[in-house]
């Protein structure tokens, strides 16, 4: 057993050099719950918690470790016989990709859904199609830095309309691979399995009942995640997966299951929105005015496409709504970052004064 099986390589070793010099060991986060982390170290797994210093200087939730992160540990004890939580996380390696969303409610903060992922499967059930929701998942998928792939599941339940469902998803997912699958019918599974290459990390993101846990069980050749049926009244899923978990597959790839998300509040999408709505972005290049709002301006290529019927007005309306949402979050986040920077320097100044006093 070693770190390589969970994706450790020369790039991570280079990032870890400063912690290695401090006597720390690298580990990857497999699960996280209520401030306790199950992590993989060189000779097995152990539990860990963050150091007081890391907690003290954390500005927001995204500054804490998340499933998929690589961290620096001290006091490592591995194996099932571990009692207590002796390992301490002193540092967090910079992420190569991160899937973020705004936390629910009025609080302005972000939540890490998945970290250091190579491919993100955006999973949607064919019998619970919601293109507007998929647009939001695509924005965050593109913004994450991972490669987004749309997986349309349960196609056996809409056999007569499967092709039209796939066509609708393809039409709005330019540049993204779309795969229609059914575990029950054994359809499309090989195409998805091709992404599960040794050393690669894949995350499953989608609503409850979309078939994420079923996909995990299929890839693991056994039942590792509990599966429940959808509600009869509206075919929506029940929440089965309650926490994020990183699994090592027989293929040598890693797959991360996540709790279902029926609503996805956006945190950042300045780049992702142009890629998720690339048809509108391309049309906008033909507008007469650079700052065209695509409302009633003369020479608006976007409005012309709506009139011609080549652009769905519902898609345009969702684009405008999403732009307003992202602009609002960005303004609020700027103010939050300013406050956080002030707090950070207060903490650093206080720490410096305390150290100076101790050295006298």
C-alpha positions as CSV (number, residue, x, y, z in Angstrom):
1,X,0.0,0.0,0.0
2,X,1.3,3.5,-0.9
3,X,0.3,7.0,-1.8
4,X,0.6,6.4,-5.6
5,X,-2.5,4.3,-5.6
6,X,-4.5,7.5,-4.6
7,X,-2.9,9.7,-7.2
8,X,0.3,10.9,-5.5
9,X,2.9,12.0,-8.1
10,X,5.9,14.3,-8.7
11,X,3.8,17.4,-8.9
12,X,2.3,16.8,-5.4
13,X,5.7,15.9,-4.0
14,X,7.0,19.3,-5.2
15,X,4.1,21.1,-3.5
16,X,4.8,19.1,-0.4
17,X,8.5,20.0,0.0
18,X,8.0,22.7,2.6
19,X,6.0,20.3,4.8
20,X,8.4,17.5,4.3
21,X,11.1,19.7,5.7
22,X,9.0,20.2,8.8
23,X,8.7,16.5,9.4
24,X,5.1,16.1,8.1
25,X,3.7,13.2,6.1
26,X,1.3,13.6,3.1
27,X,-2.2,12.1,3.1
28,X,-5.3,12.3,1.0
29,X,-8.7,12.9,2.5
30,X,-11.1,10.0,1.9
31,X,-14.0,11.2,4.1
32,X,-14.9,14.2,6.2
33,X,-17.6,14.6,8.9
34,X,-18.0,17.1,11.7
35,X,-14.4,18.2,11.8
36,X,-13.0,14.6,11.7
37,X,-11.2,13.4,8.6
38,X,-10.4,9.9,7.5
39,X,-7.2,10.1,5.4
40,X,-5.0,7.7,3.5
41,X,-1.3,7.7,4.4
42,X,1.6,5.7,3.0
43,X,0.8,2.5,5.0
44,X,-3.0,2.7,5.4
45,X,-5.7,5.0,6.7
46,X,-6.1,7.0,9.9
47,X,-8.3,9.7,11.4
48,X,-7.2,13.3,11.8
49,X,-8.3,16.7,12.8
50,X,-7.0,20.2,11.8
51,X,-4.5,22.0,13.9
52,X,-5.5,25.0,16.0
53,X,-3.3,27.3,13.9
54,X,-4.9,26.1,10.6
55,X,-8.4,26.7,12.2
56,X,-7.4,30.1,13.6
57,X,-6.2,31.5,10.2
58,X,-9.0,29.9,8.1
59,X,-11.1,32.7,6.6
60,X,-14.0,30.5,5.2
61,X,-15.1,26.9,4.9
62,X,-13.1,26.4,1.7
63,X,-9.9,26.9,3.7
64,X,-10.5,23.6,5.5
65,X,-9.7,20.2,4.0
66,X,-12.3,18.6,1.8
67,X,-12.6,15.1,0.3
68,X,-10.0,14.7,-2.4
69,X,-7.6,17.1,-0.8
70,X,-3.9,16.4,-0.1
71,X,-2.9,17.4,3.4
72,X,0.2,17.5,5.6
73,X,0.0,15.4,8.8
74,X,1.8,14.9,12.1
75,X,1.3,12.1,14.6
76,X,0.3,9.5,12.1
77,X,-1.1,6.2,13.3
78,X,-2.6,3.9,10.7
79,X,-5.0,1.0,10.6
80,X,-8.3,-0.2,12.2
81,X,-6.8,-0.4,15.7
82,X,-6.5,3.4,15.9
83,X,-8.3,4.8,18.9
84,X,-8.7,8.6,19.3
85,X,-7.6,11.1,16.7
86,X,-3.9,11.6,17.1
87,X,-3.0,12.7,13.6
88,X,-3.1,16.5,13.1
89,X,-3.5,18.3,9.8
90,X,-1.1,21.2,9.6
91,X,-1.4,22.2,6.0
92,X,-3.4,21.9,2.8
93,X,-1.8,21.6,-0.6
94,X,-3.0,24.0,-3.3
95,X,-5.8,22.3,-5.3
96,X,-5.5,21.6,-9.0
97,X,-9.3,21.7,-9.3
98,X,-12.1,22.5,-7.0
99,X,-15.9,22.2,-7.3
100,X,-17.4,25.0,-5.3
101,X,-21.0,26.1,-4.4
102,X,-22.5,28.8,-2.2
103,X,-23.7,27.4,1.0
104,X,-27.5,27.4,1.6
105,X,-29.1,30.3,3.3
106,X,-28.1,34.0,3.6
107,X,-24.6,33.4,4.8
108,X,-22.0,34.3,2.2
109,X,-19.5,31.5,2.1
110,X,-18.5,28.7,-0.2
111,X,-18.5,25.0,0.3
112,X,-16.1,22.6,-1.4
113,X,-18.0,19.7,-3.0
114,X,-15.0,18.0,-4.5
115,X,-11.2,18.7,-4.7
116,X,-8.4,17.6,-7.0
117,X,-10.8,15.9,-9.5
118,X,-9.7,15.1,-13.1
119,X,-13.2,14.4,-14.5
120,X,-16.6,15.4,-13.0
121,X,-19.6,13.3,-14.0
122,X,-22.7,15.6,-14.0
123,X,-25.4,13.0,-13.5
124,X,-29.0,13.5,-14.4
125,X,-31.8,10.9,-14.5
126,X,-33.6,10.7,-17.9
127,X,-36.9,10.4,-16.1
128,X,-36.3,13.6,-14.1
129,X,-34.9,16.0,-16.8
130,X,-34.3,19.6,-15.8
131,X,-32.2,21.4,-18.4
132,X,-32.1,24.6,-16.3
133,X,-30.6,22.7,-13.4
134,X,-28.1,21.1,-15.8
135,X,-27.0,24.5,-17.0
136,X,-26.0,25.5,-13.5
137,X,-24.1,22.2,-13.0
138,X,-22.3,22.8,-16.2
139,X,-21.2,26.3,-15.1
140,X,-19.7,25.0,-11.9
141,X,-18.3,22.0,-13.7
142,X,-16.4,24.2,-16.2
143,X,-15.3,26.6,-13.4
144,X,-13.9,23.8,-11.3
145,X,-10.9,23.1,-13.6
146,X,-11.9,19.5,-14.1
147,X,-13.3,18.0,-17.3
148,X,-17.1,18.0,-17.2
149,X,-19.0,15.0,-18.7
150,X,-22.8,14.6,-18.7
151,X,-24.1,11.2,-17.7
152,X,-27.8,10.7,-18.6
153,X,-28.9,7.7,-16.4
154,X,-32.0,5.5,-16.2
155,X,-32.6,5.7,-20.0
156,X,-34.4,2.4,-19.7
157,X,-37.3,4.2,-18.0
158,X,-37.8,6.5,-21.0
159,X,-37.0,4.1,-23.8
160,X,-39.3,5.8,-26.3
161,X,-37.9,9.3,-25.6
162,X,-34.3,8.4,-24.9
163,X,-33.0,9.8,-28.2
164,X,-34.8,13.1,-27.8
165,X,-33.6,13.5,-24.2
166,X,-30.0,12.9,-25.3
167,X,-30.4,15.4,-28.2
168,X,-31.8,18.0,-25.9
169,X,-28.8,17.6,-23.5
170,X,-26.3,17.6,-26.4
171,X,-27.8,20.8,-27.8
172,X,-27.1,22.7,-24.6
173,X,-23.8,21.1,-23.7
174,X,-21.5,22.2,-26.5
175,X,-17.9,20.9,-25.9
176,X,-19.0,18.4,-23.3
177,X,-19.3,14.6,-23.9
178,X,-22.8,13.3,-23.2
179,X,-23.4,9.6,-22.4
180,X,-26.8,7.9,-22.1
181,X,-26.6,4.9,-19.8
182,X,-28.7,2.4,-17.9
183,X,-27.1,0.0,-15.4
184,X,-30.3,-2.0,-15.3
185,X,-30.3,-2.6,-19.1
186,X,-26.5,-2.7,-19.4
187,X,-26.5,0.2,-21.9
188,X,-23.7,2.7,-22.4
189,X,-21.6,1.4,-19.6
190,X,-18.3,0.8,-21.5
191,X,-18.2,4.4,-22.7
192,X,-18.3,5.7,-19.2
193,X,-15.9,3.1,-17.9
194,X,-13.3,4.4,-20.3
195,X,-12.8,7.5,-18.1
196,X,-11.9,5.4,-15.1
197,X,-8.2,5.2,-15.7
198,X,-5.6,4.3,-13.1
199,X,-4.6,7.3,-11.0
200,X,-7.4,9.4,-12.2
201,X,-10.1,10.9,-9.9
202,X,-13.7,11.1,-11.0
203,X,-16.5,12.9,-9.0
204,X,-20.2,12.2,-9.3
205,X,-22.4,15.3,-9.0
206,X,-26.1,15.4,-9.3
207,X,-29.5,15.4,-7.7
208,X,-30.8,12.7,-5.3
209,X,-32.1,9.7,-7.2
210,X,-30.0,10.4,-10.3
211,X,-28.2,7.1,-10.0
212,X,-24.8,8.2,-8.5
213,X,-24.7,5.5,-5.9
214,X,-25.8,2.8,-8.4
215,X,-22.9,3.9,-10.6
216,X,-20.5,3.6,-7.6
217,X,-21.7,0.1,-6.8
218,X,-21.4,-1.0,-10.4
219,X,-17.8,0.3,-10.7
220,X,-16.9,-1.3,-7.3
221,X,-18.3,-4.7,-8.3
222,X,-20.4,-4.7,-5.1
223,X,-22.7,-2.8,-2.8
224,X,-20.7,-0.1,-1.1
225,X,-23.4,2.6,-1.2
226,X,-27.0,2.1,-0.2
227,X,-29.5,2.8,-2.9
228,X,-33.2,3.8,-2.4
229,X,-36.0,4.1,-4.9
230,X,-37.4,7.5,-6.0
231,X,-40.6,8.9,-4.6
232,X,-43.6,7.7,-6.5
233,X,-45.4,11.0,-6.6
234,X,-42.7,13.0,-8.4
235,X,-39.9,10.5,-9.3
236,X,-37.5,12.5,-7.2
237,X,-34.8,10.7,-5.3
238,X,-34.5,10.2,-1.5
239,X,-31.3,11.4,0.0
240,X,-29.3,8.1,0.4
241,X,-25.7,9.3,0.4
242,X,-25.2,11.7,3.3
243,X,-21.5,12.4,3.0
244,X,-18.7,12.6,0.4
245,X,-16.5,9.6,0.1
246,X,-13.5,8.8,-2.1
247,X,-13.5,5.2,-3.3
248,X,-10.6,3.3,-4.9
249,X,-12.0,1.3,-7.8
250,X,-10.7,-2.1,-9.0
251,X,-9.5,-0.3,-12.2
252,X,-7.1,1.8,-10.1
253,X,-9.2,5.0,-10.6
254,X,-10.8,6.8,-7.8
255,X,-14.4,7.8,-7.7
256,X,-16.1,10.3,-5.3
257,X,-19.7,10.0,-4.4
258,X,-21.5,13.1,-3.1
259,X,-24.9,13.8,-1.5
260,X,-27.6,14.7,-3.9
261,X,-28.1,18.4,-4.7
262,X,-31.5,19.5,-6.0
263,X,-30.5,23.1,-5.8
264,X,-27.1,24.5,-6.6
265,X,-26.4,28.0,-5.5
266,X,-23.5,29.4,-7.6
267,X,-20.4,30.8,-5.9
268,X,-18.2,31.7,-8.9
269,X,-18.7,31.3,-12.6
270,X,-17.0,34.1,-14.5
271,X,-15.4,31.7,-16.9
272,X,-17.8,28.8,-16.5
273,X,-20.9,30.8,-17.6
274,X,-19.3,31.6,-21.0
275,X,-18.5,27.9,-21.5
276,X,-21.9,26.6,-20.3
277,X,-23.7,29.2,-22.5
278,X,-21.1,29.2,-25.3
279,X,-23.9,29.4,-27.9
280,X,-25.0,32.8,-26.5
281,X,-21.4,33.9,-26.1
282,X,-20.7,33.2,-29.8
283,X,-23.9,35.0,-30.8
284,X,-23.0,38.0,-28.7
285,X,-19.8,38.5,-30.8
286,X,-22.1,39.5,-33.6
287,X,-23.9,42.2,-31.6
288,X,-23.5,45.8,-32.8
289,X,-22.5,47.0,-29.3
290,X,-19.8,45.5,-27.2
291,X,-21.7,46.0,-24.0
292,X,-25.0,44.7,-25.4
293,X,-27.4,43.5,-22.7
294,X,-29.4,41.5,-25.3
295,X,-32.7,43.2,-24.4
296,X,-33.9,45.7,-27.0
297,X,-30.6,47.1,-28.3
298,X,-30.5,47.6,-32.1
299,X,-28.3,45.1,-33.9
300,X,-28.5,42.5,-31.1
301,X,-27.6,39.1,-32.7
302,X,-28.8,37.3,-29.6
303,X,-32.4,38.7,-29.9
304,X,-32.3,38.0,-33.6
305,X,-31.6,34.3,-32.9
306,X,-34.6,34.2,-30.5
307,X,-36.8,35.7,-33.2
308,X,-35.5,33.2,-35.8
309,X,-36.2,30.4,-33.3
310,X,-32.6,29.2,-33.2
311,X,-32.2,30.2,-29.6
312,X,-34.6,29.1,-26.8
313,X,-35.9,32.2,-25.0
314,X,-36.0,30.2,-21.8
315,X,-32.3,29.5,-22.1
316,X,-31.6,33.2,-22.7
317,X,-33.7,34.2,-19.7
318,X,-31.8,31.7,-17.5
319,X,-28.5,33.2,-18.8
320,X,-29.6,36.7,-17.8
321,X,-30.8,35.4,-14.4
322,X,-27.5,33.6,-13.8
323,X,-25.5,36.6,-14.8
324,X,-27.4,38.7,-12.2
325,X,-26.9,36.1,-9.5
326,X,-23.1,35.8,-10.2
327,X,-22.8,39.6,-10.2
328,X,-24.5,39.9,-6.8
329,X,-22.4,37.1,-5.3
330,X,-19.2,38.8,-6.7
331,X,-20.1,42.2,-5.1
332,X,-20.8,40.6,-1.8
333,X,-17.7,38.4,-1.9
334,X,-15.5,41.5,-2.6
335,X,-16.7,43.0,0.6
336,X,-16.3,39.7,2.5
337,X,-12.7,39.4,1.2
338,X,-11.9,42.9,2.3
339,X,-13.1,42.1,5.8
340,X,-11.3,38.8,5.8
341,X,-8.0,40.5,4.8
342,X,-8.4,43.0,7.7
343,X,-9.1,40.1,10.1
344,X,-6.1,38.2,8.8
345,X,-3.7,41.0,9.4
346,X,-5.1,41.6,12.8
347,X,-4.4,37.9,13.7
348,X,-0.9,38.1,12.2
349,X,-0.1,41.3,14.1
350,X,-1.4,39.8,17.4
351,X,0.6,36.7,16.8
352,X,3.7,38.7,16.1
353,X,3.3,40.8,19.3
354,X,2.8,37.6,21.4
355,X,5.9,36.0,20.0
356,X,7.9,39.2,20.6
357,X,6.7,39.3,24.2
358,X,7.7,35.7,24.7
359,X,11.2,36.3,23.3
360,X,11.9,39.0,25.9
